[in-house]
Amino acid sequence: MTETAGFFRAWLKNPMRVAAIAPSSSTLAKLITSEISHDTGPVIELGPGTGAFTRALIARGVRQEDLALVEFGSEFAAALELHYPRARMLQMDAARLRTIDIFGGRPAGAVVSGLPLLSMPPRKVMAILTGAFRKMTPDGAFYQFTYGPRCPVPRRLLDHLGLEAVRIGGTLANLPPAAVYRIRRRH
């Protein structure tokens, strides 16, 4: 309950940055991490918030040492650092991802995003995706959830970046209901 109250306070402070009134459900967390395992390699999580996806990633076998948590909000970053001391905590804007070295040059196998892409300008979404794909292996995947009826990355932006999106599932057991997309480089 404290986690939900803290999340709601963060939403009240900045609804465009948080973009949801409640943390992601465990059902959504299981769905967005369903294709990830310890074999995936390092994982970058964008906008981990209260850590719902972080917990699911660890449950799927991803070691804390193989997690980079990129969180802009200081209220969430402090709690994440406390709960996941062996993960790499980066308090920063995810649009700056391409400018930093995360895993000592090792590429990530996946990026899991809790960012509210629908409320961001296309230029910022492009910077986030460009940075994420520069940090991943060639076959790495970017997992994004949305409350909208289609992929939150517009088709023209996917085409421009040479990416393709596939809906991997949805859940009504989330407030609001959500869908998950896997975004990859086109082959």
FIBAZA-642883 format. One line per field, with one value per residue: residue in three letters; x, y, z of N, C-alpha, C in turn. Coordinates in pm, 1 decimal. Example, Ala and Ser with C-alpha at 12.3 -4.5 7.8 and 13.67 -1.06 7.14 Angstrom:
# FIBAZA-642883
residuo	Ala Ser
n.xx	1319.0 1285.0
n.yy	-569.0 -225.0
n.zz	780.0 708.0
ca.xx	1230.0 1367.0
ca.yy	-450.0 -106.0
ca.zz	780.0 714.0
c.xx	1320.0 1290.0
c.yy	-330.0 3.0
c.zz	780.0 787.0
This chain:
# FIBAZA-642883
residuo	Met Thr Glu Thr Ala Gly Phe Phe Arg Ala Trp Leu Lys Asn Pro Met Arg Val Ala Ala Ile Ala Pro Ser Ser Ser Thr Leu Ala Lys Leu Ile Thr Ser Glu Ile Ser His Asp Thr Gly Pro Val Ile Glu Leu Gly Pro Gly Thr Gly Ala Phe Thr Arg Ala Leu Ile Ala Arg Gly Val Arg Gln Glu Asp Leu Ala Leu Val Glu Phe Gly Ser Glu Phe Ala Ala Ala Leu Glu Leu His Tyr Pro Arg Ala Arg Met Leu Gln Met Asp Ala Ala Arg Leu Arg Thr Ile Asp Ile Phe Gly Gly Arg Pro Ala Gly Ala Val Val Ser Gly Leu Pro Leu Leu Ser Met Pro Pro Arg Lys Val Met Ala Ile Leu Thr Gly Ala Phe Arg Lys Met Thr Pro Asp Gly Ala Phe Tyr Gln Phe Thr Tyr Gly Pro Arg Cys Pro Val Pro Arg Arg Leu Leu Asp His Leu Gly Leu Glu Ala Val Arg Ile Gly Gly Thr Leu Ala Asn Leu Pro Pro Ala Ala Val Tyr Arg Ile Arg Arg Arg His
n.xx	81.7 198.2 374.9 196.3 74.8 295.8 355.4 123.7 144.9 372.9 267.6 73.8 242.5 370.7 202.2 240.5 494.5 487.0 244.6 57.6 -185.6 -144.9 94.0 249.0 92.2 152.9 86.5 112.8 386.3 488.9 415.0 555.1 814.8 828.7 973.0 1232.2 1531.3 1787.6 1971.6 1955.1 2130.7 2280.0 2034.2 1859.4 1659.9 1416.3 1274.8 1192.2 1036.9 848.4 955.3 824.0 863.5 1132.0 1142.4 1013.1 1196.2 1417.9 1300.6 1281.6 1535.8 1736.7 2029.3 2095.3 2332.0 2340.4 2158.4 2058.1 1921.7 1739.2 1628.4 1448.2 1311.2 1376.9 1256.0 1178.6 1424.2 1588.6 1459.6 1478.4 1755.6 1805.9 1660.7 1773.0 2070.1 2289.3 2240.5 2292.7 2235.3 2101.2 2035.8 1875.3 1774.4 1623.5 1656.5 1916.3 2063.4 2238.8 2475.6 2625.4 2832.5 2726.9 2748.8 3025.3 3098.9 2987.1 2720.5 2365.9 2106.5 1842.9 1594.4 1373.7 1093.2 924.7 842.1 638.6 572.8 374.3 310.4 523.9 726.9 787.8 1063.0 1200.0 1125.1 1250.0 1519.3 1540.5 1489.1 1695.2 1924.9 1883.9 1891.9 2153.7 2287.4 2237.4 2263.7 2278.6 2050.3 1890.7 1603.1 1348.9 1122.5 804.0 530.3 186.7 -101.9 -261.4 -444.0 -273.8 69.4 291.1 492.2 505.7 430.2 572.9 802.8 912.0 968.3 1155.0 1369.1 1430.5 1298.3 1076.1 756.6 587.3 294.0 290.1 114.2 -158.3 -315.5 -591.4 -576.6 -463.4 -426.7 -463.3 -597.9 -348.9 -118.3 155.0 445.2 696.3 985.2 1203.1 1507.7 1470.1 1515.7
n.yy	-119.4 124.1 159.7 206.4 443.6 618.3 615.4 731.6 987.5 1077.8 1081.9 1283.9 1502.6 1521.2 1446.9 1401.9 1292.4 1061.9 936.1 732.7 627.4 433.1 183.3 -53.6 -370.0 -701.5 -889.8 -756.0 -707.2 -970.5 -1035.6 -846.0 -919.4 -1177.9 -1299.4 -1291.3 -1406.3 -1545.4 -1603.4 -1403.8 -1199.0 -884.1 -645.5 -351.6 -132.8 100.0 370.7 242.7 300.7 199.9 -50.7 -283.3 -422.6 -473.5 -651.9 -868.0 -926.7 -1015.4 -1238.1 -1393.2 -1474.8 -1291.8 -1146.1 -906.3 -765.9 -763.1 -577.1 -256.5 24.9 284.6 573.4 869.6 1011.8 1128.7 1041.4 779.0 667.5 667.3 478.0 249.2 212.4 144.7 -98.4 -258.9 -298.1 -402.5 -360.5 -148.7 179.7 449.9 771.6 959.1 1118.1 914.5 969.6 1039.7 811.8 706.1 836.9 732.3 478.9 168.3 -112.0 -156.3 -169.5 -408.1 -535.8 -499.1 -746.3 -698.2 -439.2 -308.5 -119.7 116.2 360.6 648.6 664.8 760.0 1012.1 1166.6 1385.6 1312.9 1342.3 1298.8 1034.1 913.1 962.1 807.7 543.9 519.8 542.7 318.0 99.8 123.0 32.0 -236.1 -589.3 -710.5 -873.3 -799.9 -701.8 -455.8 -393.5 -270.4 -127.8 -26.6 181.6 241.1 173.4 76.8 17.9 224.8 357.1 545.0 433.1 554.9 641.4 398.9 288.9 477.3 428.8 170.3 -40.3 -293.0 -366.9 -590.5 -704.0 -865.3 -944.0 -881.1 -739.6 -736.1 -720.9 -492.4 -150.9 128.5 -122.0 -292.3 -332.0 -516.6 -464.1 -597.3 -466.9 -472.7 -475.7 -461.3 -742.1
n.zz	0.0 71.0 -139.7 -352.1 -263.9 -261.3 -532.6 -637.0 -525.3 -663.1 -919.3 -888.2 -854.3 -1104.5 -1358.6 -1637.4 -1659.3 -1499.6 -1574.6 -1510.8 -1272.0 -1087.3 -978.1 -1207.8 -1259.0 -1119.7 -1306.8 -1553.5 -1532.8 -1542.9 -1803.2 -1966.4 -1919.6 -2004.6 -2216.4 -2143.8 -1985.6 -1765.4 -1959.2 -2146.0 -2105.0 -2002.0 -1889.2 -1959.2 -1784.2 -1837.9 -1676.1 -1421.8 -1196.2 -926.1 -923.2 -1018.0 -1264.0 -1234.2 -1018.0 -1143.2 -1348.0 -1198.6 -1079.8 -1305.8 -1339.8 -1399.3 -1293.0 -1032.6 -1077.9 -1349.2 -1424.9 -1530.4 -1407.6 -1516.5 -1411.3 -1388.3 -1186.4 -865.6 -628.2 -684.8 -767.5 -536.2 -369.5 -532.4 -543.8 -281.8 -254.9 -456.1 -442.6 -585.9 -847.4 -1133.0 -1083.6 -1246.1 -1235.1 -1442.2 -1752.3 -1987.2 -2255.2 -2286.6 -2299.5 -2497.7 -2450.2 -2244.5 -2085.1 -1999.2 -1915.6 -1907.6 -2177.3 -2259.3 -2448.5 -2401.8 -2376.4 -2381.0 -2350.2 -2119.5 -2099.3 -1906.4 -1968.2 -2040.2 -2338.5 -2512.6 -2419.8 -2485.9 -2690.8 -3041.0 -3113.8 -2874.7 -2819.1 -3035.1 -2968.0 -2735.2 -2831.6 -3025.4 -2861.7 -2695.0 -2877.5 -2963.8 -2746.4 -2734.9 -2826.0 -3169.7 -3209.8 -3003.0 -2801.5 -2752.6 -2509.4 -2463.9 -2291.7 -2323.1 -2276.1 -2475.8 -2790.9 -2988.7 -3095.9 -2913.5 -3043.2 -3324.4 -3658.7 -3871.7 -3740.1 -3652.1 -3906.9 -4000.7 -3827.8 -3889.9 -3762.4 -3624.5 -3483.8 -3268.4 -3123.4 -2818.3 -2628.8 -2395.1 -2102.2 -1885.6 -1622.3 -1497.3 -1402.0 -1581.8 -1819.9 -2018.8 -2298.2 -2444.7 -2639.2 -2852.9 -2980.4 -3246.6 -3446.3 -3798.3 -4009.6
ca.xx	0.0 288.5 425.2 89.5 59.5 410.9 339.5 16.7 202.0 460.4 178.3 15.5 347.7 403.2 124.9 292.4 613.8 450.0 146.4 -36.3 -221.8 -107.9 208.2 217.1 53.9 244.2 48.1 180.5 530.0 518.2 399.5 660.4 943.7 808.2 1070.5 1365.5 1581.0 1928.2 2049.3 1940.1 2244.3 2241.3 1906.1 1842.1 1520.0 1390.0 1158.4 1147.2 937.6 848.9 1028.7 741.7 930.8 1261.5 1115.9 983.0 1321.4 1496.3 1230.3 1308.2 1674.8 1833.7 2100.9 2099.4 2453.7 2312.8 2050.2 2081.9 1792.9 1747.0 1510.6 1461.4 1252.9 1461.0 1181.3 1185.4 1564.8 1639.3 1402.2 1535.7 1894.1 1798.0 1611.8 1854.8 2202.1 2389.5 2205.3 2350.4 2129.8 2135.4 1929.7 1895.2 1675.2 1652.0 1693.9 2062.7 2118.5 2349.1 2595.8 2694.8 2872.4 2648.8 2800.3 3165.9 3109.1 2906.0 2586.8 2249.1 2026.4 1706.0 1555.7 1235.2 1057.4 802.7 828.9 512.2 610.4 262.9 305.8 651.5 741.1 855.8 1209.1 1248.8 1107.2 1356.9 1645.0 1536.2 1505.0 1829.3 2018.3 1861.0 1940.8 2300.9 2338.9 2195.4 2314.2 2200.1 1920.3 1825.0 1464.4 1300.7 986.1 731.6 386.7 106.0 -243.7 -330.6 -491.5 -171.0 207.7 311.0 589.6 437.2 481.6 674.3 925.9 966.5 1025.0 1274.0 1477.5 1451.3 1248.7 941.8 692.9 490.3 221.6 310.8 5.2 -224.0 -375.4 -696.0 -543.9 -376.1 -505.2 -563.4 -552.4 -229.1 -65.5 301.5 503.1 838.7 1038.4 1334.2 1558.1 1424.2 1624.4
ca.yy	0.0 239.2 174.2 268.1 582.1 692.4 627.6 828.5 1120.7 1113.9 1115.2 1415.3 1602.5 1535.6 1343.1 1372.1 1209.1 932.9 891.9 631.7 659.7 320.1 107.5 -167.1 -492.0 -815.5 -956.8 -682.9 -731.7 -1105.2 -1032.8 -767.9 -988.8 -1320.2 -1351.9 -1262.2 -1500.6 -1520.5 -1619.2 -1282.9 -1109.9 -764.7 -585.2 -211.1 -100.5 243.6 410.6 133.2 344.8 129.9 -176.3 -399.8 -498.8 -515.0 -774.9 -975.4 -962.8 -1095.3 -1366.6 -1468.4 -1519.9 -1186.2 -1106.0 -761.8 -712.6 -752.6 -481.1 -111.7 89.5 424.2 639.0 1015.4 1062.0 1106.4 965.7 637.5 625.8 639.9 351.4 141.9 192.6 77.4 -235.4 -333.7 -235.9 -454.2 -314.7 -18.0 280.9 569.8 871.7 1043.1 1114.4 801.8 1022.3 1054.3 676.6 680.9 911.0 671.4 338.5 107.7 -240.1 -169.0 -204.6 -527.8 -497.1 -556.7 -836.7 -646.8 -318.1 -312.7 20.6 159.0 503.2 688.1 714.3 831.5 1151.4 1229.9 1428.9 1213.5 1360.2 1233.8 889.9 871.7 961.2 692.0 421.5 519.1 510.5 180.6 3.1 131.4 -38.7 -376.5 -682.0 -698.3 -941.0 -755.4 -655.5 -346.4 -427.5 -149.5 -145.9 91.3 179.0 274.8 61.8 28.7 40.9 365.3 416.1 559.0 353.8 630.4 642.9 263.4 277.6 563.9 367.6 32.3 -127.7 -349.3 -391.7 -700.5 -711.8 -999.3 -978.6 -774.4 -781.4 -654.5 -718.3 -377.4 -28.2 73.7 -237.5 -260.5 -425.9 -516.3 -478.1 -625.2 -388.7 -523.7 -431.9 -542.4 -824.8
ca.zz	0.0 73.7 -276.3 -431.1 -217.1 -311.9 -677.5 -660.4 -494.9 -775.2 -1030.3 -860.1 -876.6 -1246.3 -1428.5 -1771.7 -1646.9 -1441.9 -1675.0 -1461.2 -1134.3 -1001.4 -1031.3 -1295.4 -1187.5 -1134.1 -1432.1 -1660.6 -1515.1 -1594.5 -1948.7 -2033.1 -1900.5 -2036.2 -2313.4 -2089.4 -1884.8 -1732.2 -2082.2 -2228.0 -2082.6 -1927.5 -1923.6 -1922.4 -1756.5 -1846.5 -1597.3 -1337.2 -1098.2 -797.7 -935.7 -1053.1 -1369.6 -1178.1 -942.3 -1239.1 -1415.4 -1104.1 -1068.9 -1429.4 -1336.7 -1430.1 -1171.2 -1008.9 -1140.9 -1492.4 -1443.7 -1524.9 -1382.2 -1559.6 -1351.8 -1378.9 -1061.4 -747.1 -527.0 -721.5 -775.0 -400.9 -323.8 -614.2 -500.7 -152.7 -272.7 -553.2 -427.6 -679.9 -982.7 -1169.5 -1074.8 -1323.0 -1223.9 -1560.4 -1859.1 -2077.1 -2387.0 -2285.7 -2288.8 -2591.1 -2409.4 -2130.6 -2090.1 -1891.1 -1867.5 -1945.5 -2318.4 -2288.6 -2494.4 -2334.3 -2457.5 -2385.5 -2278.9 -2073.8 -2080.9 -1839.6 -1999.2 -2104.4 -2471.9 -2576.2 -2374.7 -2519.9 -2830.1 -3126.0 -3108.7 -2752.9 -2839.5 -3126.8 -2892.3 -2644.4 -2910.4 -3084.2 -2754.0 -2650.0 -2976.5 -2966.5 -2628.6 -2739.8 -2926.6 -3293.2 -3199.6 -2879.8 -2813.8 -2668.5 -2467.7 -2424.8 -2270.8 -2353.0 -2242.6 -2599.7 -2873.7 -3082.0 -3052.5 -2880.6 -3134.5 -3453.6 -3771.4 -3948.3 -3660.9 -3664.0 -4041.7 -4007.9 -3750.8 -3934.4 -3656.4 -3638.4 -3354.9 -3263.4 -2995.5 -2762.5 -2538.6 -2322.0 -1976.6 -1825.0 -1479.4 -1474.2 -1397.5 -1673.4 -1897.8 -2096.6 -2398.1 -2452.2 -2772.8 -2870.5 -3092.0 -3288.7 -3575.4 -3911.4 -4066.4
c.xx	86.3 342.8 321.7 70.6 173.6 402.2 235.2 65.8 292.3 376.9 116.6 115.3 372.9 331.6 176.3 415.3 577.8 345.4 53.8 -67.0 -186.2 12.6 160.9 187.6 158.0 212.7 115.1 331.2 570.6 511.2 517.1 798.0 939.0 910.2 1215.6 1401.9 1725.0 2017.2 2045.9 2063.6 2197.9 2109.5 1904.8 1693.1 1504.6 1264.0 1107.0 1046.9 951.0 914.4 946.5 809.3 1065.7 1244.6 1089.7 1109.0 1408.1 1432.3 1254.6 1455.9 1778.4 1897.3 2097.5 2219.2 2436.1 2195.1 2102.7 1944.5 1806.5 1617.8 1536.7 1417.4 1335.3 1389.1 1183.4 1329.8 1620.3 1588.0 1460.3 1678.0 1900.1 1759.7 1699.8 1997.3 2308.0 2357.9 2273.5 2235.5 2176.9 2018.4 1952.9 1777.2 1714.9 1689.8 1845.2 2135.4 2241.2 2480.6 2675.2 2731.7 2805.6 2714.3 2945.6 3184.8 3032.5 2768.7 2476.8 2177.0 1883.5 1696.1 1408.5 1197.5 921.4 776.6 695.9 537.1 499.6 255.9 434.7 652.4 818.6 1008.5 1269.5 1235.6 1217.9 1490.5 1651.4 1560.1 1644.1 1932.8 2005.9 1918.5 2092.2 2362.6 2308.1 2269.3 2228.1 2062.9 1844.8 1685.4 1434.0 1155.4 918.6 585.4 315.2 -36.0 -327.1 -367.7 -387.8 -32.5 228.7 419.0 523.4 508.3 592.2 808.0 992.2 1035.6 1155.7 1394.5 1506.4 1407.8 1111.8 888.3 589.9 426.2 237.5 202.1 -53.1 -281.1 -481.1 -669.7 -439.8 -467.1 -425.9 -509.6 -437.5 -195.9 86.2 345.2 651.0 883.1 1178.7 1378.5 1499.3 1541.7 1618.2
c.yy	126.0 267.1 245.6 414.3 669.0 716.5 734.2 971.1 1168.5 1152.9 1254.0 1527.9 1628.1 1427.1 1309.8 1281.8 1070.6 863.3 776.9 665.2 549.2 248.2 -6.9 -291.2 -601.5 -892.0 -889.3 -706.3 -868.7 -1107.9 -961.6 -834.5 -1134.3 -1380.0 -1333.8 -1366.7 -1463.3 -1532.0 -1494.8 -1194.2 -988.0 -706.7 -441.5 -189.7 50.1 277.6 301.8 173.1 273.8 -8.0 -299.4 -486.0 -550.2 -645.5 -892.8 -1020.6 -1051.5 -1233.0 -1454.4 -1508.7 -1415.5 -1141.9 -953.9 -697.7 -693.3 -659.7 -338.4 -47.2 238.1 492.5 788.0 1067.0 1026.8 1023.2 815.8 587.2 588.9 505.6 232.5 109.6 116.3 -70.3 -321.3 -278.7 -284.4 -418.0 -180.2 82.7 406.9 666.7 973.5 1031.3 1003.4 847.8 1041.3 919.3 654.3 743.8 843.6 525.3 269.3 -16.5 -261.1 -214.8 -329.6 -483.9 -567.1 -650.1 -788.1 -514.3 -334.1 -170.0 39.6 306.0 532.8 748.7 795.4 978.7 1227.7 1278.0 1325.3 1222.9 1289.5 1082.2 837.0 865.0 839.8 562.1 410.7 480.6 366.2 80.0 10.4 53.2 -188.1 -457.9 -667.4 -765.0 -903.3 -700.8 -548.2 -378.3 -303.3 -182.5 -15.6 70.8 206.6 151.8 7.1 60.0 189.9 435.0 423.9 482.4 426.6 637.7 504.9 245.4 355.9 499.3 222.4 -70.1 -184.4 -380.9 -502.9 -699.2 -853.0 -1037.9 -856.5 -829.1 -681.9 -638.7 -611.2 -255.5 84.2 -50.5 -198.1 -370.5 -410.6 -541.8 -510.0 -549.0 -438.9 -458.0 -520.6 -619.7 -822.4
c.zz	0.0 -65.8 -363.5 -392.2 -268.3 -461.9 -710.2 -631.2 -608.7 -897.1 -1010.2 -887.2 -1024.6 -1327.5 -1568.0 -1765.8 -1596.1 -1528.8 -1634.0 -1316.7 -1035.6 -1061.9 -1121.4 -1211.7 -1206.9 -1263.0 -1551.4 -1653.1 -1568.6 -1746.5 -2016.0 -2019.9 -1946.0 -2133.2 -2266.7 -1984.8 -1850.7 -1856.1 -2172.1 -2218.7 -2005.6 -1980.3 -1873.7 -1898.5 -1754.1 -1769.5 -1506.5 -1228.4 -965.6 -804.4 -969.9 -1159.3 -1319.9 -1101.2 -1036.3 -1313.3 -1325.0 -1086.5 -1191.3 -1440.6 -1373.8 -1298.2 -1156.0 -1078.0 -1291.2 -1522.3 -1436.7 -1514.9 -1412.2 -1515.7 -1335.5 -1242.5 -939.5 -641.0 -557.1 -718.7 -637.5 -349.3 -401.6 -570.1 -367.9 -169.0 -363.8 -553.2 -527.0 -825.0 -1008.1 -1174.4 -1146.3 -1314.3 -1334.5 -1654.5 -1956.8 -2217.6 -2398.2 -2283.2 -2376.8 -2545.5 -2298.4 -2157.8 -1972.0 -1832.7 -1910.8 -2088.3 -2357.1 -2336.8 -2414.4 -2431.1 -2472.6 -2311.8 -2244.4 -2036.8 -2014.7 -1865.9 -2067.7 -2242.4 -2538.7 -2535.1 -2406.2 -2664.9 -2912.3 -3122.3 -2987.5 -2764.5 -2930.6 -3053.3 -2799.0 -2721.5 -2971.8 -2978.9 -2708.8 -2748.7 -2994.7 -2852.2 -2630.5 -2844.8 -3052.6 -3286.6 -3071.6 -2905.4 -2710.0 -2636.9 -2410.0 -2399.6 -2301.5 -2302.6 -2366.7 -2681.1 -2972.1 -3026.0 -3025.2 -2964.7 -3271.8 -3565.6 -3847.8 -3873.4 -3663.2 -3799.1 -4053.7 -3938.7 -3792.4 -3831.5 -3691.9 -3499.5 -3367.9 -3124.6 -2941.3 -2662.5 -2471.4 -2193.0 -1930.7 -1675.4 -1449.1 -1473.3 -1462.1 -1746.2 -1992.4 -2196.6 -2401.4 -2595.7 -2762.0 -2994.4 -3120.0 -3417.9 -3683.7 -3967.3 -4217.9
